Amino acid sequence: MARLVLILLAALFSFQVVADQANVHGFDSLQEEQRYRDLIAELRCPKCQNQNIADSNAPISKDMRDRVYRMMREGASNEEIVNALVDRFGEFVRYKPEVDRRTLLLWATPAIAVGGGLLVVAGIVIRSRRRNSQQPPLTAEEKARVDRLLSDDDRDALS
């Protein structure tokens, strides 16, 4: 009886393990397969937003992978494939958008941020130097007091 229950449980759970045959594509060479993997790794899923279509399980990503495969089979170049997907889904699907008028601010933002940070640091340094140079020098009384305090600290340290 226990064996029958184990066999039924094994059969029941084996239905949970199903290979996704739709994602298995046949390639003529390893170079073609690598080209496919490179293409689907450099395109972003429009639904998942921070996953490439190779890692995404969204239905739209599966459609995009199938389209990449079909276009490769039809002899399209990498640029043609990427441009076709950009035309359909927008520039967002590229992880590295091209530099043009629309994306110039995107590419310039890191340089602007670093430049702004350097200007802030320079302003702080210059302001602190001005403040230090405007302080009057110590009077003779103040110097004597400082010397006394330091000599008291030296005696305390030796004790």
Rosetta blueprint (number, residue, H / E / L):
1 M L
2 A H
3 R H
4 L H
5 V H
6 L H
7 I H
8 L H
9 L H
10 A H
11 A H
12 L H
13 F H
14 S H
15 F L
16 Q L
17 V L
18 V L
19 A L
20 D L
21 Q H
22 A H
23 N H
24 V L
25 H L
26 G L
27 F L
28 D L
29 S L
30 L H
31 Q H
32 E H
33 E H
34 Q H
35 R H
36 Y H
37 R H
38 D H
39 L H
40 I H
41 A H
42 E L
43 L E
44 R E
45 C L
46 P L
47 K L
48 C L
49 Q L
50 N L
51 Q L
52 N E
53 I L
54 A L
55 D L
56 S L
57 N L
58 A L
59 P H
60 I H
61 S H
62 K H
63 D H
64 M H
65 R H
66 D H
67 R H
68 V H
69 Y H
70 R H
71 M H
72 M H
73 R H
74 E L
75 G L
76 A L
77 S L
78 N H
79 E H
80 E H
81 I H
82 V H
83 N H
84 A H
85 L H
86 V H
87 D H
88 R H
89 F H
90 G L
91 E H
92 F H
93 V H
94 R E
95 Y L
96 K L
97 P L
98 E L
99 V L
100 D L
101 R L
102 R L
103 T L
104 L H
105 L H
106 L H
107 W H
108 A H
109 T H
110 P H
111 A H
112 I H
113 A H
114 V H
115 G H
116 G H
117 G H
118 L H
119 L H
120 V H
121 V H
122 A H
123 G H
124 I H
125 V H
126 I H
127 R H
128 S H
129 R H
130 R H
131 R H
132 N H
133 S H
134 Q H
135 Q L
136 P L
137 P L
138 L L
139 T L
140 A H
141 E H
142 E H
143 K H
144 A H
145 R H
146 V H
147 D H
148 R H
149 L H
150 L H
151 S H
152 D H
153 D H
154 D H
155 R H
156 D H
157 A H
158 L H
159 S L
